[in-house]
């Protein structure tokens, strides 16, 4: 069943859903663009790994996890048996131990087939990229490395919540953004800004300056990812989406959903 929204589906921004749709959209873009890039280029999926530390709510790059943790048994210490009177046991209290969570994040690289040179990086932003903290700092460091090179950058922001990435321009207020930065024309770049009621704009995939740029129809690809993932079975459209909508967007979303219900009743 297709998504009920003509543009971005705000229910996909839910942190419980976003990691899956992020990965599925990455795969969908790669599958759609590879036939258009042959035989000179290939678009491949790359992985970044982070550890989320619940003790300080921070993220840090994953540098390694030990294969085994050796715990010394109490018997090896060699305590003597106590001759003192037995003390009554104290009832335990339930506590929560901070745990580390491994976070895997995918992005795309367009490479030349003949020499493996990275021509374009495609990033789809995640919530941690838009939050203040180590996760954003790590992403911004990688972003700056790309911007300081001749590699093209496409940055897709389909999340209303969080701080948008930096760029020098007049004040732009929009729900979503797509940045296309060509290595040979920096510091100038193309920004596609759009809001929840808008259709997601299509945009070019920059390659080398002499190449024709294929078009990424992100709207169709998002609808395809939604349909293939059967998200209509996962989303409860009677609930408020996460993050919450503005009052104006809430009225618009209710109207879209009501229209879909009426269309279903008339079929």
Order of alpha helices (4+ residues) and beta strands (2+ residues): alpha-beta-beta-beta-beta-alpha-beta-beta-beta-beta-beta-alpha-alpha
